[in-house]
Amino acid sequence: MIEINYQKAFDELQDIVSDMEDGQINVDELAQKVKRATELIRICKNKLTATEGDVQKILKELEAQNSEDNSNF
């Protein structure tokens, strides 16, 4: 499976939603597009969750560093 970055997944998802809203997807394509949209949502969610975890880890490290710096005074 080819790795897709968040922005590409989000852009493709927006295109699918736009096509659905505009009625540009015929019944034969609908199931395929819904399946792809589900995959893209999963990719975006996983990337956001991973990023949130990374940010929380960085904030904890900064907090710990600040505590150490303040205890040295």
Secondary structure, DSSP 8 states (H G I E B T S, - for coil): -----HHHHHHHHHHHHHHHHTT-S-HHHHHHHHHHHHHHHHHHHHHHHHHHHHHHHHHHHHHHHHHHHHHT-
